Amino acid sequence: MAHQVICRDAGNDCDFMVRSENQDELIEMVKMHAKETHDLMYSTDDVKGVMKSA
């Protein structure tokens, strides 16, 4: 099953969206985006909180 995260769902004014079958890969991509783009540190639980099934 694919999972996705849309940055706006996390409260950011940003069009970033990522979708992946690999949950661990998705989490790392979101954490990297949050740090590099928004200077935010997201935990795995933070990402799981905004992750949806796609």
N, CA, C and O atoms as CSV, one atom per row, in Angstrom:
chain,resi,resn,atom,element,x,y,z
A,1,MET,N,N,0.846,-1.181,0.000
A,1,MET,CA,C,0.000,0.000,0.000
A,1,MET,C,C,0.887,1.237,0.000
A,1,MET,O,O,1.876,1.301,0.730
A,2,ALA,N,N,0.536,2.198,-0.804
A,2,ALA,CA,C,1.287,3.450,-0.869
A,2,ALA,C,C,0.862,4.383,0.261
A,2,ALA,O,O,-0.285,4.373,0.709
A,3,HIS,N,N,1.810,5.174,0.697
A,3,HIS,CA,C,1.563,6.203,1.704
A,3,HIS,C,C,1.967,7.537,1.090
A,3,HIS,O,O,2.803,7.589,0.188
A,4,GLN,N,N,1.366,8.613,1.586
A,4,GLN,CA,C,1.747,9.927,1.095
A,4,GLN,C,C,1.706,10.952,2.208
A,4,GLN,O,O,1.000,10.800,3.205
A,5,VAL,N,N,2.490,12.006,2.006
A,5,VAL,CA,C,2.495,13.151,2.902
A,5,VAL,C,C,2.429,14.393,2.030
A,5,VAL,O,O,3.178,14.533,1.063
A,6,ILE,N,N,1.530,15.283,2.384
A,6,ILE,CA,C,1.404,16.581,1.727
A,6,ILE,C,C,1.804,17.623,2.764
A,6,ILE,O,O,1.241,17.675,3.858
A,7,CYS,N,N,2.769,18.442,2.411
A,7,CYS,CA,C,3.339,19.398,3.362
A,7,CYS,C,C,2.270,20.320,3.957
A,7,CYS,O,O,2.334,20.655,5.139
A,8,ARG,N,N,1.306,20.724,3.163
A,8,ARG,CA,C,0.230,21.594,3.680
A,8,ARG,C,C,-0.538,20.935,4.823
A,8,ARG,O,O,-1.027,21.622,5.720
A,9,ASP,N,N,-0.647,19.603,4.794
A,9,ASP,CA,C,-1.351,18.889,5.865
A,9,ASP,C,C,-0.629,19.014,7.200
A,9,ASP,O,O,-1.222,18.807,8.259
A,10,ALA,N,N,0.659,19.355,7.141
A,10,ALA,CA,C,1.446,19.551,8.359
A,10,ALA,C,C,1.436,21.018,8.784
A,10,ALA,O,O,2.130,21.401,9.727
A,11,GLY,N,N,0.643,21.841,8.083
A,11,GLY,CA,C,0.497,23.244,8.463
A,11,GLY,C,C,1.475,24.183,7.788
A,11,GLY,O,O,1.583,25.345,8.181
A,12,ASN,N,N,2.192,23.704,6.776
A,12,ASN,CA,C,3.157,24.552,6.076
A,12,ASN,C,C,2.554,25.087,4.788
A,12,ASN,O,O,1.740,24.418,4.151
A,13,ASP,N,N,2.952,26.293,4.407
A,13,ASP,CA,C,2.515,26.892,3.146
A,13,ASP,C,C,3.472,26.418,2.057
A,13,ASP,O,O,4.350,27.159,1.615
A,14,CYS,N,N,3.287,25.170,1.634
A,14,CYS,CA,C,4.250,24.518,0.748
A,14,CYS,C,C,3.528,23.450,-0.067
A,14,CYS,O,O,2.664,22.746,0.455
A,15,ASP,N,N,3.881,23.329,-1.341
A,15,ASP,CA,C,3.229,22.371,-2.230
A,15,ASP,C,C,3.932,21.021,-2.299
A,15,ASP,O,O,3.562,20.182,-3.120
A,16,PHE,N,N,4.935,20.792,-1.457
A,16,PHE,CA,C,5.654,19.512,-1.468
A,16,PHE,C,C,4.696,18.361,-1.159
A,16,PHE,O,O,3.872,18.436,-0.247
A,17,MET,N,N,4.834,17.288,-1.957
A,17,MET,CA,C,4.062,16.066,-1.731
A,17,MET,C,C,4.956,14.903,-2.103
A,17,MET,O,O,5.668,14.947,-3.106
A,18,VAL,N,N,4.912,13.854,-1.279
A,18,VAL,CA,C,5.676,12.654,-1.588
A,18,VAL,C,C,4.776,11.448,-1.375
A,18,VAL,O,O,3.980,11.400,-0.437
A,19,ARG,N,N,4.923,10.468,-2.275
A,19,ARG,CA,C,4.144,9.232,-2.185
A,19,ARG,C,C,5.112,8.083,-2.411
A,19,ARG,O,O,5.951,8.137,-3.310
A,20,SER,N,N,4.994,7.038,-1.590
A,20,SER,CA,C,5.895,5.895,-1.723
A,20,SER,C,C,5.246,4.641,-1.163
A,20,SER,O,O,4.434,4.708,-0.241
A,21,GLU,N,N,5.608,3.501,-1.727
A,21,GLU,CA,C,5.209,2.199,-1.191
A,21,GLU,C,C,6.047,1.867,0.044
A,21,GLU,O,O,5.619,1.097,0.903
A,22,ASN,N,N,7.233,2.447,0.124
A,22,ASN,CA,C,8.170,2.170,1.199
A,22,ASN,C,C,8.015,3.235,2.300
A,22,ASN,O,O,8.433,4.380,2.127
A,23,GLN,N,N,7.420,2.851,3.410
A,23,GLN,CA,C,7.131,3.800,4.488
A,23,GLN,C,C,8.405,4.412,5.064
A,23,GLN,O,O,8.432,5.611,5.340
A,24,ASP,N,N,9.449,3.630,5.249
A,24,ASP,CA,C,10.703,4.156,5.808
A,24,ASP,C,C,11.325,5.194,4.878
A,24,ASP,O,O,11.829,6.221,5.332
A,25,GLU,N,N,11.287,4.922,3.579
A,25,GLU,CA,C,11.817,5.863,2.596
A,25,GLU,C,C,11.025,7.166,2.637
A,25,GLU,O,O,11.610,8.249,2.614
A,26,LEU,N,N,9.714,7.069,2.696
A,26,LEU,CA,C,8.858,8.251,2.748
A,26,LEU,C,C,9.170,9.088,3.987
A,26,LEU,O,O,9.296,10.309,3.896
A,27,ILE,N,N,9.291,8.449,5.121
A,27,ILE,CA,C,9.579,9.165,6.364
A,27,ILE,C,C,10.897,9.924,6.261
A,27,ILE,O,O,10.972,11.087,6.660
A,28,GLU,N,N,11.929,9.286,5.735
A,28,GLU,CA,C,13.228,9.951,5.598
A,28,GLU,C,C,13.157,11.116,4.622
A,28,GLU,O,O,13.778,12.153,4.855
A,29,MET,N,N,12.414,10.962,3.537
A,29,MET,CA,C,12.277,12.050,2.568
A,29,MET,C,C,11.559,13.253,3.179
A,29,MET,O,O,11.948,14.398,2.948
A,30,VAL,N,N,10.519,12.988,3.953
A,30,VAL,CA,C,9.778,14.081,4.592
A,30,VAL,C,C,10.651,14.777,5.634
A,30,VAL,O,O,10.668,16.006,5.705
A,31,LYS,N,N,11.366,14.013,6.431
A,31,LYS,CA,C,12.248,14.606,7.442
A,31,LYS,C,C,13.326,15.474,6.788
A,31,LYS,O,O,13.644,16.554,7.286
A,32,MET,N,N,13.888,14.997,5.669
A,32,MET,CA,C,14.910,15.759,4.950
A,32,MET,C,C,14.305,17.047,4.376
A,32,MET,O,O,14.918,18.111,4.466
A,33,HIS,N,N,13.115,16.957,3.793
A,33,HIS,CA,C,12.445,18.140,3.247
A,33,HIS,C,C,12.172,19.156,4.362
A,33,HIS,O,O,12.431,20.347,4.195
A,34,ALA,N,N,11.653,18.685,5.489
A,34,ALA,CA,C,11.332,19.586,6.601
A,34,ALA,C,C,12.577,20.336,7.072
A,34,ALA,O,O,12.521,21.539,7.326
A,35,LYS,N,N,13.694,19.630,7.186
A,35,LYS,CA,C,14.938,20.249,7.658
A,35,LYS,C,C,15.494,21.230,6.635
A,35,LYS,O,O,15.823,22.368,6.972
A,36,GLU,N,N,15.598,20.783,5.371
A,36,GLU,CA,C,16.246,21.608,4.348
A,36,GLU,C,C,15.395,22.783,3.896
A,36,GLU,O,O,15.930,23.849,3.593
A,37,THR,N,N,14.082,22.610,3.845
A,37,THR,CA,C,13.206,23.649,3.309
A,37,THR,C,C,12.629,24.552,4.397
A,37,THR,O,O,12.508,25.762,4.207
A,38,HIS,N,N,12.273,23.959,5.539
A,38,HIS,CA,C,11.571,24.713,6.578
A,38,HIS,C,C,12.387,24.873,7.858
A,38,HIS,O,O,11.927,25.506,8.809
A,39,ASP,N,N,13.588,24.308,7.892
A,39,ASP,CA,C,14.452,24.334,9.075
A,39,ASP,C,C,13.713,23.797,10.300
A,39,ASP,O,O,13.804,24.353,11.395
A,40,LEU,N,N,12.972,22.690,10.087
A,40,LEU,CA,C,12.213,22.031,11.147
A,40,LEU,C,C,12.731,20.611,11.329
A,40,LEU,O,O,13.130,19.955,10.367
A,41,MET,N,N,12.721,20.147,12.565
A,41,MET,CA,C,13.120,18.778,12.856
A,41,MET,C,C,11.857,17.974,13.146
A,41,MET,O,O,11.203,18.178,14.169
A,42,TYR,N,N,11.521,17.064,12.244
A,42,TYR,CA,C,10.351,16.196,12.428
A,42,TYR,C,C,10.820,14.837,12.905
A,42,TYR,O,O,11.797,14.293,12.391
A,43,SER,N,N,10.129,14.295,13.880
A,43,SER,CA,C,10.403,12.933,14.330
A,43,SER,C,C,9.632,11.963,13.442
A,43,SER,O,O,8.764,12.367,12.668
A,44,THR,N,N,9.954,10.705,13.560
A,44,THR,CA,C,9.215,9.674,12.832
A,44,THR,C,C,7.739,9.736,13.196
A,44,THR,O,O,6.882,9.606,12.322
A,45,ASP,N,N,7.432,9.931,14.473
A,45,ASP,CA,C,6.032,10.027,14.906
A,45,ASP,C,C,5.346,11.256,14.315
A,45,ASP,O,O,4.164,11.195,13.978
A,46,ASP,N,N,6.069,12.371,14.184
A,46,ASP,CA,C,5.495,13.562,13.560
A,46,ASP,C,C,5.066,13.252,12.127
A,46,ASP,O,O,3.974,13.625,11.700
A,47,VAL,N,N,5.934,12.569,11.398
A,47,VAL,CA,C,5.635,12.235,10.005
A,47,VAL,C,C,4.454,11.260,9.936
A,47,VAL,O,O,3.552,11.425,9.115
A,48,LYS,N,N,4.469,10.263,10.790
A,48,LYS,CA,C,3.371,9.298,10.794
A,48,LYS,C,C,2.044,9.979,11.102
A,48,LYS,O,O,0.992,9.513,10.665
A,49,GLY,N,N,2.086,11.076,11.850
A,49,GLY,CA,C,0.870,11.815,12.198
A,49,GLY,C,C,0.213,12.509,11.019
A,49,GLY,O,O,-0.989,12.771,11.041
A,50,VAL,N,N,0.999,12.811,9.981
A,50,VAL,CA,C,0.422,13.459,8.797
A,50,VAL,C,C,0.399,12.537,7.581
A,50,VAL,O,O,-0.081,12.924,6.515
A,51,MET,N,N,0.911,11.330,7.738
A,51,MET,CA,C,0.936,10.361,6.645
A,51,MET,C,C,-0.459,9.794,6.407
A,51,MET,O,O,-1.201,9.515,7.348
A,52,LYS,N,N,-0.800,9.628,5.125
A,52,LYS,CA,C,-2.089,9.066,4.747
A,52,LYS,C,C,-1.866,7.928,3.766
A,52,LYS,O,O,-0.843,7.873,3.084
A,53,SER,N,N,-2.809,7.042,3.704
A,53,SER,CA,C,-2.773,5.985,2.689
A,53,SER,C,C,-3.146,6.608,1.349
A,53,SER,O,O,-4.051,7.438,1.261
A,54,ALA,N,N,-2.437,6.194,0.321
A,54,ALA,CA,C,-2.708,6.751,-1.014
A,54,ALA,C,C,-3.360,5.713,-1.896
A,54,ALA,O,O,-3.664,5.993,-3.056
